[in-house]
Structure formats: structure tokens, C-alpha cells
Amino acid sequence: MSLKGKRIAILAEDMYEELELWYPYYRLVEEGAEVKIIGPETKEYQSKHDYPVRAEFAADKVKADDFDGVVVPGGFAPDRLRRYLAVLNLVRGVFEKGAEW
């Protein structure tokens, strides 16, 4: 299945689970998707085992219409991400526009 032309947001926050961020990232890229790492801020976040990822964009600087899907990696990151209104609005917006889940 080709994902050429699709834009996918992967959310990042401290204490993310490495495999749940990096495996989807590389598989989506392999299938042709344009993948962007989004965080509450544009900064570096550390995984549960101190593996870094840099958010390219802050959630309040992007629009749901810019993305066809969102990946929310596990670990403790989702608990942290749900505290940011901009992150919630992004996920809700992508869902409401009918992205595939």
C-alpha cells in the first residue's frame, strides 16, 4: 500500500516508547508518506531510555488540515500530551476530518 502524498504527524513528548515512535516513523517513510514529528514545543524530547527525538513543529503552529493521520506513541508520553490543548485540538481535528484509523 503506497502512502505517497499522505502527511502523517507523529506526536512526541518526554518518556515516549522508542519502538512506538521510530518503527511507525520508518515504515511510513518507506511507504512514501511525509512524516512530521510534532510536540507541544519545538525541542528535543527523551524516550523512556533516553533516546532523543526532535519535534520539528509545535502543535500550536500546525493545522489538522495539514495531516492525513496522527500516530500517538505509547510510554508515558500520552499522559503528558493530553495536557496540551493544542495537541488535543490537532488530534481531534484530524479525526473529525475523517482520517483513517
Phi and psi restraints in degrees (range 20) as a CNS / XPLOR table:
assign (resid 1 and name C) (resid 2 and name N)
       (resid 2 and name CA) (resid 2 and name C) 1.0 -86.3 20.0 2
assign (resid 2 and name N) (resid 2 and name CA)
       (resid 2 and name C) (resid 3 and name N) 1.0 137.4 20.0 2
assign (resid 2 and name C) (resid 3 and name N)
       (resid 3 and name CA) (resid 3 and name C) 1.0 -111.2 20.0 2
assign (resid 3 and name N) (resid 3 and name CA)
       (resid 3 and name C) (resid 4 and name N) 1.0 19.2 20.0 2
assign (resid 3 and name C) (resid 4 and name N)
       (resid 4 and name CA) (resid 4 and name C) 1.0 -56.0 20.0 2
assign (resid 4 and name N) (resid 4 and name CA)
       (resid 4 and name C) (resid 5 and name N) 1.0 130.7 20.0 2
assign (resid 4 and name C) (resid 5 and name N)
       (resid 5 and name CA) (resid 5 and name C) 1.0 88.6 20.0 2
assign (resid 5 and name N) (resid 5 and name CA)
       (resid 5 and name C) (resid 6 and name N) 1.0 -6.8 20.0 2
assign (resid 5 and name C) (resid 6 and name N)
       (resid 6 and name CA) (resid 6 and name C) 1.0 -89.8 20.0 2
assign (resid 6 and name N) (resid 6 and name CA)
       (resid 6 and name C) (resid 7 and name N) 1.0 143.7 20.0 2
assign (resid 6 and name C) (resid 7 and name N)
       (resid 7 and name CA) (resid 7 and name C) 1.0 -115.1 20.0 2
assign (resid 7 and name N) (resid 7 and name CA)
       (resid 7 and name C) (resid 8 and name N) 1.0 125.3 20.0 2
assign (resid 7 and name C) (resid 8 and name N)
       (resid 8 and name CA) (resid 8 and name C) 1.0 -121.6 20.0 2
assign (resid 8 and name N) (resid 8 and name CA)
       (resid 8 and name C) (resid 9 and name N) 1.0 133.5 20.0 2
assign (resid 8 and name C) (resid 9 and name N)
       (resid 9 and name CA) (resid 9 and name C) 1.0 -98.4 20.0 2
assign (resid 9 and name N) (resid 9 and name CA)
       (resid 9 and name C) (resid 10 and name N) 1.0 132.2 20.0 2
assign (resid 9 and name C) (resid 10 and name N)
       (resid 10 and name CA) (resid 10 and name C) 1.0 -113.1 20.0 2
assign (resid 10 and name N) (resid 10 and name CA)
       (resid 10 and name C) (resid 11 and name N) 1.0 124.7 20.0 2
assign (resid 10 and name C) (resid 11 and name N)
       (resid 11 and name CA) (resid 11 and name C) 1.0 -84.4 20.0 2
assign (resid 11 and name N) (resid 11 and name CA)
       (resid 11 and name C) (resid 12 and name N) 1.0 143.7 20.0 2
assign (resid 11 and name C) (resid 12 and name N)
       (resid 12 and name CA) (resid 12 and name C) 1.0 -132.3 20.0 2
assign (resid 12 and name N) (resid 12 and name CA)
       (resid 12 and name C) (resid 13 and name N) 1.0 142.7 20.0 2
assign (resid 12 and name C) (resid 13 and name N)
       (resid 13 and name CA) (resid 13 and name C) 1.0 -156.8 20.0 2
assign (resid 13 and name N) (resid 13 and name CA)
       (resid 13 and name C) (resid 14 and name N) 1.0 164.0 20.0 2
assign (resid 13 and name C) (resid 14 and name N)
       (resid 14 and name CA) (resid 14 and name C) 1.0 -57.2 20.0 2
assign (resid 14 and name N) (resid 14 and name CA)
       (resid 14 and name C) (resid 15 and name N) 1.0 148.5 20.0 2
assign (resid 14 and name C) (resid 15 and name N)
       (resid 15 and name CA) (resid 15 and name C) 1.0 71.7 20.0 2
assign (resid 15 and name N) (resid 15 and name CA)
       (resid 15 and name C) (resid 16 and name N) 1.0 26.0 20.0 2
assign (resid 15 and name C) (resid 16 and name N)
       (resid 16 and name CA) (resid 16 and name C) 1.0 -72.2 20.0 2
assign (resid 16 and name N) (resid 16 and name CA)
       (resid 16 and name C) (resid 17 and name N) 1.0 158.5 20.0 2
assign (resid 16 and name C) (resid 17 and name N)
       (resid 17 and name CA) (resid 17 and name C) 1.0 -88.0 20.0 2
assign (resid 17 and name N) (resid 17 and name CA)
       (resid 17 and name C) (resid 18 and name N) 1.0 119.4 20.0 2
assign (resid 17 and name C) (resid 18 and name N)
       (resid 18 and name CA) (resid 18 and name C) 1.0 -52.9 20.0 2
assign (resid 18 and name N) (resid 18 and name CA)
       (resid 18 and name C) (resid 19 and name N) 1.0 -54.2 20.0 2
assign (resid 18 and name C) (resid 19 and name N)
       (resid 19 and name CA) (resid 19 and name C) 1.0 -61.4 20.0 2
assign (resid 19 and name N) (resid 19 and name CA)
       (resid 19 and name C) (resid 20 and name N) 1.0 -30.2 20.0 2
assign (resid 19 and name C) (resid 20 and name N)
       (resid 20 and name CA) (resid 20 and name C) 1.0 -81.1 20.0 2
assign (resid 20 and name N) (resid 20 and name CA)
       (resid 20 and name C) (resid 21 and name N) 1.0 -9.4 20.0 2
assign (resid 20 and name C) (resid 21 and name N)
       (resid 21 and name CA) (resid 21 and name C) 1.0 -103.1 20.0 2
assign (resid 21 and name N) (resid 21 and name CA)
       (resid 21 and name C) (resid 22 and name N) 1.0 -52.9 20.0 2
assign (resid 21 and name C) (resid 22 and name N)
       (resid 22 and name CA) (resid 22 and name C) 1.0 -74.3 20.0 2
assign (resid 22 and name N) (resid 22 and name CA)
       (resid 22 and name C) (resid 23 and name N) 1.0 -37.2 20.0 2
assign (resid 22 and name C) (resid 23 and name N)
       (resid 23 and name CA) (resid 23 and name C) 1.0 -63.5 20.0 2
assign (resid 23 and name N) (resid 23 and name CA)
       (resid 23 and name C) (resid 24 and name N) 1.0 -51.0 20.0 2
assign (resid 23 and name C) (resid 24 and name N)
       (resid 24 and name CA) (resid 24 and name C) 1.0 -60.3 20.0 2
assign (resid 24 and name N) (resid 24 and name CA)
       (resid 24 and name C) (resid 25 and name N) 1.0 -37.6 20.0 2
assign (resid 24 and name C) (resid 25 and name N)
       (resid 25 and name CA) (resid 25 and name C) 1.0 -55.6 20.0 2
assign (resid 25 and name N) (resid 25 and name CA)
       (resid 25 and name C) (resid 26 and name N) 1.0 -55.2 20.0 2
assign (resid 25 and name C) (resid 26 and name N)
       (resid 26 and name CA) (resid 26 and name C) 1.0 -69.9 20.0 2
assign (resid 26 and name N) (resid 26 and name CA)
       (resid 26 and name C) (resid 27 and name N) 1.0 -35.3 20.0 2
assign (resid 26 and name C) (resid 27 and name N)
       (resid 27 and name CA) (resid 27 and name C) 1.0 -66.5 20.0 2
assign (resid 27 and name N) (resid 27 and name CA)
       (resid 27 and name C) (resid 28 and name N) 1.0 -42.0 20.0 2
assign (resid 27 and name C) (resid 28 and name N)
       (resid 28 and name CA) (resid 28 and name C) 1.0 -63.9 20.0 2
assign (resid 28 and name N) (resid 28 and name CA)
       (resid 28 and name C) (resid 29 and name N) 1.0 -42.0 20.0 2
assign (resid 28 and name C) (resid 29 and name N)
       (resid 29 and name CA) (resid 29 and name C) 1.0 -62.9 20.0 2
assign (resid 29 and name N) (resid 29 and name CA)
       (resid 29 and name C) (resid 30 and name N) 1.0 -43.3 20.0 2
assign (resid 29 and name C) (resid 30 and name N)
       (resid 30 and name CA) (resid 30 and name C) 1.0 -57.8 20.0 2
assign (resid 30 and name N) (resid 30 and name CA)
       (resid 30 and name C) (resid 31 and name N) 1.0 -33.3 20.0 2
assign (resid 30 and name C) (resid 31 and name N)
       (resid 31 and name CA) (resid 31 and name C) 1.0 -87.9 20.0 2
assign (resid 31 and name N) (resid 31 and name CA)
       (resid 31 and name C) (resid 32 and name N) 1.0 4.2 20.0 2
assign (resid 31 and name C) (resid 32 and name N)
       (resid 32 and name CA) (resid 32 and name C) 1.0 99.0 20.0 2
assign (resid 32 and name N) (resid 32 and name CA)
       (resid 32 and name C) (resid 33 and name N) 1.0 1.0 20.0 2
assign (resid 32 and name C) (resid 33 and name N)
       (resid 33 and name CA) (resid 33 and name C) 1.0 -74.4 20.0 2
assign (resid 33 and name N) (resid 33 and name CA)
       (resid 33 and name C) (resid 34 and name N) 1.0 151.2 20.0 2
assign (resid 33 and name C) (resid 34 and name N)
       (resid 34 and name CA) (resid 34 and name C) 1.0 -93.1 20.0 2
assign (resid 34 and name N) (resid 34 and name CA)
       (resid 34 and name C) (resid 35 and name N) 1.0 116.5 20.0 2
assign (resid 34 and name C) (resid 35 and name N)
       (resid 35 and name CA) (resid 35 and name C) 1.0 -111.1 20.0 2
assign (resid 35 and name N) (resid 35 and name CA)
       (resid 35 and name C) (resid 36 and name N) 1.0 130.9 20.0 2
assign (resid 35 and name C) (resid 36 and name N)
       (resid 36 and name CA) (resid 36 and name C) 1.0 -121.1 20.0 2
assign (resid 36 and name N) (resid 36 and name CA)
       (resid 36 and name C) (resid 37 and name N) 1.0 136.5 20.0 2
assign (resid 36 and name C) (resid 37 and name N)
       (resid 37 and name CA) (resid 37 and name C) 1.0 -90.6 20.0 2
assign (resid 37 and name N) (resid 37 and name CA)
       (resid 37 and name C) (resid 38 and name N) 1.0 123.1 20.0 2
assign (resid 37 and name C) (resid 38 and name N)
       (resid 38 and name CA) (resid 38 and name C) 1.0 -119.5 20.0 2
assign (resid 38 and name N) (resid 38 and name CA)
       (resid 38 and name C) (resid 39 and name N) 1.0 135.3 20.0 2
assign (resid 38 and name C) (resid 39 and name N)
       (resid 39 and name CA) (resid 39 and name C) 1.0 -132.0 20.0 2
assign (resid 39 and name N) (resid 39 and name CA)
       (resid 39 and name C) (resid 40 and name N) 1.0 175.3 20.0 2
assign (resid 39 and name C) (resid 40 and name N)
       (resid 40 and name CA) (resid 40 and name C) 1.0 -60.2 20.0 2
assign (resid 40 and name N) (resid 40 and name CA)
       (resid 40 and name C) (resid 41 and name N) 1.0 -31.0 20.0 2
assign (resid 40 and name C) (resid 41 and name N)
       (resid 41 and name CA) (resid 41 and name C) 1.0 -136.2 20.0 2
assign (resid 41 and name N) (resid 41 and name CA)
       (resid 41 and name C) (resid 42 and name N) 1.0 163.1 20.0 2
assign (resid 41 and name C) (resid 42 and name N)
       (resid 42 and name CA) (resid 42 and name C) 1.0 -85.3 20.0 2
assign (resid 42 and name N) (resid 42 and name CA)
       (resid 42 and name C) (resid 43 and name N) 1.0 95.7 20.0 2
assign (resid 42 and name C) (resid 43 and name N)
       (resid 43 and name CA) (resid 43 and name C) 1.0 -162.8 20.0 2
assign (resid 43 and name N) (resid 43 and name CA)
       (resid 43 and name C) (resid 44 and name N) 1.0 -179.9 20.0 2
assign (resid 43 and name C) (resid 44 and name N)
       (resid 44 and name CA) (resid 44 and name C) 1.0 -90.8 20.0 2
assign (resid 44 and name N) (resid 44 and name CA)
       (resid 44 and name C) (resid 45 and name N) 1.0 135.8 20.0 2
assign (resid 44 and name C) (resid 45 and name N)
       (resid 45 and name CA) (resid 45 and name C) 1.0 -116.8 20.0 2
assign (resid 45 and name N) (resid 45 and name CA)
       (resid 45 and name C) (resid 46 and name N) 1.0 149.5 20.0 2
assign (resid 45 and name C) (resid 46 and name N)
       (resid 46 and name CA) (resid 46 and name C) 1.0 -107.2 20.0 2
assign (resid 46 and name N) (resid 46 and name CA)
       (resid 46 and name C) (resid 47 and name N) 1.0 139.6 20.0 2
assign (resid 46 and name C) (resid 47 and name N)
       (resid 47 and name CA) (resid 47 and name C) 1.0 -77.2 20.0 2
assign (resid 47 and name N) (resid 47 and name CA)
       (resid 47 and name C) (resid 48 and name N) 1.0 -179.1 20.0 2
assign (resid 47 and name C) (resid 48 and name N)
       (resid 48 and name CA) (resid 48 and name C) 1.0 -60.5 20.0 2
assign (resid 48 and name N) (resid 48 and name CA)
       (resid 48 and name C) (resid 49 and name N) 1.0 -26.3 20.0 2
assign (resid 48 and name C) (resid 49 and name N)
       (resid 49 and name CA) (resid 49 and name C) 1.0 -114.1 20.0 2
assign (resid 49 and name N) (resid 49 and name CA)
       (resid 49 and name C) (resid 50 and name N) 1.0 28.0 20.0 2
assign (resid 49 and name C) (resid 50 and name N)
       (resid 50 and name CA) (resid 50 and name C) 1.0 66.0 20.0 2
assign (resid 50 and name N) (resid 50 and name CA)
       (resid 50 and name C) (resid 51 and name N) 1.0 26.5 20.0 2
assign (resid 50 and name C) (resid 51 and name N)
       (resid 51 and name CA) (resid 51 and name C) 1.0 -88.9 20.0 2
assign (resid 51 and name N) (resid 51 and name CA)
       (resid 51 and name C) (resid 52 and name N) 1.0 125.3 20.0 2
assign (resid 51 and name C) (resid 52 and name N)
       (resid 52 and name CA) (resid 52 and name C) 1.0 -84.1 20.0 2
assign (resid 52 and name N) (resid 52 and name CA)
       (resid 52 and name C) (resid 53 and name N) 1.0 153.7 20.0 2
assign (resid 52 and name C) (resid 53 and name N)
       (resid 53 and name CA) (resid 53 and name C) 1.0 -142.7 20.0 2
assign (resid 53 and name N) (resid 53 and name CA)
       (resid 53 and name C) (resid 54 and name N) 1.0 140.2 20.0 2
assign (resid 53 and name C) (resid 54 and name N)
       (resid 54 and name CA) (resid 54 and name C) 1.0 -105.0 20.0 2
assign (resid 54 and name N) (resid 54 and name CA)
       (resid 54 and name C) (resid 55 and name N) 1.0 124.7 20.0 2
assign (resid 54 and name C) (resid 55 and name N)
       (resid 55 and name CA) (resid 55 and name C) 1.0 -73.3 20.0 2
assign (resid 55 and name N) (resid 55 and name CA)
       (resid 55 and name C) (resid 56 and name N) 1.0 125.8 20.0 2
assign (resid 55 and name C) (resid 56 and name N)
       (resid 56 and name CA) (resid 56 and name C) 1.0 -75.9 20.0 2
assign (resid 56 and name N) (resid 56 and name CA)
       (resid 56 and name C) (resid 57 and name N) 1.0 -30.4 20.0 2
assign (resid 56 and name C) (resid 57 and name N)
       (resid 57 and name CA) (resid 57 and name C) 1.0 -140.1 20.0 2
assign (resid 57 and name N) (resid 57 and name CA)
       (resid 57 and name C) (resid 58 and name N) 1.0 150.7 20.0 2
assign (resid 57 and name C) (resid 58 and name N)
       (resid 58 and name CA) (resid 58 and name C) 1.0 -85.8 20.0 2
assign (resid 58 and name N) (resid 58 and name CA)
       (resid 58 and name C) (resid 59 and name N) 1.0 146.1 20.0 2
assign (resid 58 and name C) (resid 59 and name N)
       (resid 59 and name CA) (resid 59 and name C) 1.0 -58.6 20.0 2
assign (resid 59 and name N) (resid 59 and name CA)
       (resid 59 and name C) (resid 60 and name N) 1.0 -31.4 20.0 2
assign (resid 59 and name C) (resid 60 and name N)
       (resid 60 and name CA) (resid 60 and name C) 1.0 -79.8 20.0 2
assign (resid 60 and name N) (resid 60 and name CA)
       (resid 60 and name C) (resid 61 and name N) 1.0 -0.4 20.0 2
assign (resid 60 and name C) (resid 61 and name N)
       (resid 61 and name CA) (resid 61 and name C) 1.0 -107.7 20.0 2
assign (resid 61 and name N) (resid 61 and name CA)
       (resid 61 and name C) (resid 62 and name N) 1.0 1.4 20.0 2
assign (resid 61 and name C) (resid 62 and name N)
       (resid 62 and name CA) (resid 62 and name C) 1.0 -121.7 20.0 2
assign (resid 62 and name N) (resid 62 and name CA)
       (resid 62 and name C) (resid 63 and name N) 1.0 164.1 20.0 2
assign (resid 62 and name C) (resid 63 and name N)
       (resid 63 and name CA) (resid 63 and name C) 1.0 -118.6 20.0 2
assign (resid 63 and name N) (resid 63 and name CA)
       (resid 63 and name C) (resid 64 and name N) 1.0 147.4 20.0 2
assign (resid 63 and name C) (resid 64 and name N)
       (resid 64 and name CA) (resid 64 and name C) 1.0 -58.1 20.0 2
assign (resid 64 and name N) (resid 64 and name CA)
       (resid 64 and name C) (resid 65 and name N) 1.0 -34.1 20.0 2
assign (resid 64 and name C) (resid 65 and name N)
       (resid 65 and name CA) (resid 65 and name C) 1.0 -64.0 20.0 2
assign (resid 65 and name N) (resid 65 and name CA)
       (resid 65 and name C) (resid 66 and name N) 1.0 -15.7 20.0 2
assign (resid 65 and name C) (resid 66 and name N)
       (resid 66 and name CA) (resid 66 and name C) 1.0 -80.3 20.0 2
assign (resid 66 and name N) (resid 66 and name CA)
       (resid 66 and name C) (resid 67 and name N) 1.0 -7.7 20.0 2
assign (resid 66 and name C) (resid 67 and name N)
       (resid 67 and name CA) (resid 67 and name C) 1.0 -128.7 20.0 2
assign (resid 67 and name N) (resid 67 and name CA)
       (resid 67 and name C) (resid 68 and name N) 1.0 149.2 20.0 2
assign (resid 67 and name C) (resid 68 and name N)
       (resid 68 and name CA) (resid 68 and name C) 1.0 -100.8 20.0 2
assign (resid 68 and name N) (resid 68 and name CA)
       (resid 68 and name C) (resid 69 and name N) 1.0 -10.8 20.0 2
assign (resid 68 and name C) (resid 69 and name N)
       (resid 69 and name CA) (resid 69 and name C) 1.0 -169.0 20.0 2
assign (resid 69 and name N) (resid 69 and name CA)
       (resid 69 and name C) (resid 70 and name N) 1.0 163.1 20.0 2
assign (resid 69 and name C) (resid 70 and name N)
       (resid 70 and name CA) (resid 70 and name C) 1.0 -135.2 20.0 2
assign (resid 70 and name N) (resid 70 and name CA)
       (resid 70 and name C) (resid 71 and name N) 1.0 136.7 20.0 2
assign (resid 70 and name C) (resid 71 and name N)
       (resid 71 and name CA) (resid 71 and name C) 1.0 -112.1 20.0 2
assign (resid 71 and name N) (resid 71 and name CA)
       (resid 71 and name C) (resid 72 and name N) 1.0 128.6 20.0 2
assign (resid 71 and name C) (resid 72 and name N)
       (resid 72 and name CA) (resid 72 and name C) 1.0 -113.6 20.0 2
assign (resid 72 and name N) (resid 72 and name CA)
       (resid 72 and name C) (resid 73 and name N) 1.0 100.2 20.0 2
assign (resid 72 and name C) (resid 73 and name N)
       (resid 73 and name CA) (resid 73 and name C) 1.0 -65.8 20.0 2
assign (resid 73 and name N) (resid 73 and name CA)
       (resid 73 and name C) (resid 74 and name N) 1.0 154.5 20.0 2
assign (resid 73 and name C) (resid 74 and name N)
       (resid 74 and name CA) (resid 74 and name C) 1.0 -82.2 20.0 2
assign (resid 74 and name N) (resid 74 and name CA)
       (resid 74 and name C) (resid 75 and name N) 1.0 -149.1 20.0 2
assign (resid 74 and name C) (resid 75 and name N)
       (resid 75 and name CA) (resid 75 and name C) 1.0 84.6 20.0 2
assign (resid 75 and name N) (resid 75 and name CA)
       (resid 75 and name C) (resid 76 and name N) 1.0 -148.9 20.0 2
assign (resid 75 and name C) (resid 76 and name N)
       (resid 76 and name CA) (resid 76 and name C) 1.0 -93.6 20.0 2
assign (resid 76 and name N) (resid 76 and name CA)
       (resid 76 and name C) (resid 77 and name N) 1.0 -2.4 20.0 2
assign (resid 76 and name C) (resid 77 and name N)
       (resid 77 and name CA) (resid 77 and name C) 1.0 -58.7 20.0 2
assign (resid 77 and name N) (resid 77 and name CA)
       (resid 77 and name C) (resid 78 and name N) 1.0 -44.2 20.0 2
assign (resid 77 and name C) (resid 78 and name N)
       (resid 78 and name CA) (resid 78 and name C) 1.0 -58.9 20.0 2
assign (resid 78 and name N) (resid 78 and name CA)
       (resid 78 and name C) (resid 79 and name N) 1.0 -35.8 20.0 2
assign (resid 78 and name C) (resid 79 and name N)
       (resid 79 and name CA) (resid 79 and name C) 1.0 -63.6 20.0 2
assign (resid 79 and name N) (resid 79 and name CA)
       (resid 79 and name C) (resid 80 and name N) 1.0 -35.8 20.0 2
assign (resid 79 and name C) (resid 80 and name N)
       (resid 80 and name CA) (resid 80 and name C) 1.0 -76.2 20.0 2
assign (resid 80 and name N) (resid 80 and name CA)
       (resid 80 and name C) (resid 81 and name N) 1.0 -41.8 20.0 2
assign (resid 80 and name C) (resid 81 and name N)
       (resid 81 and name CA) (resid 81 and name C) 1.0 -62.4 20.0 2
assign (resid 81 and name N) (resid 81 and name CA)
       (resid 81 and name C) (resid 82 and name N) 1.0 -35.5 20.0 2
assign (resid 81 and name C) (resid 82 and name N)
       (resid 82 and name CA) (resid 82 and name C) 1.0 -67.1 20.0 2
assign (resid 82 and name N) (resid 82 and name CA)
       (resid 82 and name C) (resid 83 and name N) 1.0 -8.2 20.0 2
assign (resid 82 and name C) (resid 83 and name N)
       (resid 83 and name CA) (resid 83 and name C) 1.0 -86.1 20.0 2
assign (resid 83 and name N) (resid 83 and name CA)
       (resid 83 and name C) (resid 84 and name N) 1.0 -5.3 20.0 2
assign (resid 83 and name C) (resid 84 and name N)
       (resid 84 and name CA) (resid 84 and name C) 1.0 -109.5 20.0 2
assign (resid 84 and name N) (resid 84 and name CA)
       (resid 84 and name C) (resid 85 and name N) 1.0 118.4 20.0 2
assign (resid 84 and name C) (resid 85 and name N)
       (resid 85 and name CA) (resid 85 and name C) 1.0 -58.4 20.0 2
assign (resid 85 and name N) (resid 85 and name CA)
       (resid 85 and name C) (resid 86 and name N) 1.0 -39.5 20.0 2
assign (resid 85 and name C) (resid 86 and name N)
       (resid 86 and name CA) (resid 86 and name C) 1.0 -62.8 20.0 2
assign (resid 86 and name N) (resid 86 and name CA)
       (resid 86 and name C) (resid 87 and name N) 1.0 -37.3 20.0 2
assign (resid 86 and name C) (resid 87 and name N)
       (resid 87 and name CA) (resid 87 and name C) 1.0 -67.9 20.0 2
assign (resid 87 and name N) (resid 87 and name CA)
       (resid 87 and name C) (resid 88 and name N) 1.0 -46.0 20.0 2
assign (resid 87 and name C) (resid 88 and name N)
       (resid 88 and name CA) (resid 88 and name C) 1.0 -60.0 20.0 2
assign (resid 88 and name N) (resid 88 and name CA)
       (resid 88 and name C) (resid 89 and name N) 1.0 -42.4 20.0 2
assign (resid 88 and name C) (resid 89 and name N)
       (resid 89 and name CA) (resid 89 and name C) 1.0 -64.6 20.0 2
assign (resid 89 and name N) (resid 89 and name CA)
       (resid 89 and name C) (resid 90 and name N) 1.0 -37.9 20.0 2
assign (resid 89 and name C) (resid 90 and name N)
       (resid 90 and name CA) (resid 90 and name C) 1.0 -64.1 20.0 2
assign (resid 90 and name N) (resid 90 and name CA)
       (resid 90 and name C) (resid 91 and name N) 1.0 -50.8 20.0 2
assign (resid 90 and name C) (resid 91 and name N)
       (resid 91 and name CA) (resid 91 and name C) 1.0 -62.7 20.0 2
assign (resid 91 and name N) (resid 91 and name CA)
       (resid 91 and name C) (resid 92 and name N) 1.0 -45.4 20.0 2
assign (resid 91 and name C) (resid 92 and name N)
       (resid 92 and name CA) (resid 92 and name C) 1.0 -61.4 20.0 2
assign (resid 92 and name N) (resid 92 and name CA)
       (resid 92 and name C) (resid 93 and name N) 1.0 -43.2 20.0 2
assign (resid 92 and name C) (resid 93 and name N)
       (resid 93 and name CA) (resid 93 and name C) 1.0 -63.4 20.0 2
assign (resid 93 and name N) (resid 93 and name CA)
       (resid 93 and name C) (resid 94 and name N) 1.0 -42.0 20.0 2
assign (resid 93 and name C) (resid 94 and name N)
       (resid 94 and name CA) (resid 94 and name C) 1.0 -65.9 20.0 2
assign (resid 94 and name N) (resid 94 and name CA)
       (resid 94 and name C) (resid 95 and name N) 1.0 -40.9 20.0 2
assign (resid 94 and name C) (resid 95 and name N)
       (resid 95 and name CA) (resid 95 and name C) 1.0 -62.2 20.0 2
assign (resid 95 and name N) (resid 95 and name CA)
       (resid 95 and name C) (resid 96 and name N) 1.0 -47.5 20.0 2
assign (resid 95 and name C) (resid 96 and name N)
       (resid 96 and name CA) (resid 96 and name C) 1.0 -67.2 20.0 2
assign (resid 96 and name N) (resid 96 and name CA)
       (resid 96 and name C) (resid 97 and name N) 1.0 -25.7 20.0 2
assign (resid 96 and name C) (resid 97 and name N)
       (resid 97 and name CA) (resid 97 and name C) 1.0 -81.2 20.0 2
assign (resid 97 and name N) (resid 97 and name CA)
       (resid 97 and name C) (resid 98 and name N) 1.0 -1.7 20.0 2
assign (resid 97 and name C) (resid 98 and name N)
       (resid 98 and name CA) (resid 98 and name C) 1.0 95.1 20.0 2
assign (resid 98 and name N) (resid 98 and name CA)
       (resid 98 and name C) (resid 99 and name N) 1.0 26.7 20.0 2
assign (resid 98 and name C) (resid 99 and name N)
       (resid 99 and name CA) (resid 99 and name C) 1.0 -63.7 20.0 2
assign (resid 99 and name N) (resid 99 and name CA)
       (resid 99 and name C) (resid 100 and name N) 1.0 150.3 20.0 2
assign (resid 99 and name C) (resid 100 and name N)
       (resid 100 and name CA) (resid 100 and name C) 1.0 -75.3 20.0 2
assign (resid 100 and name N) (resid 100 and name CA)
       (resid 100 and name C) (resid 101 and name N) 1.0 140.9 20.0 2
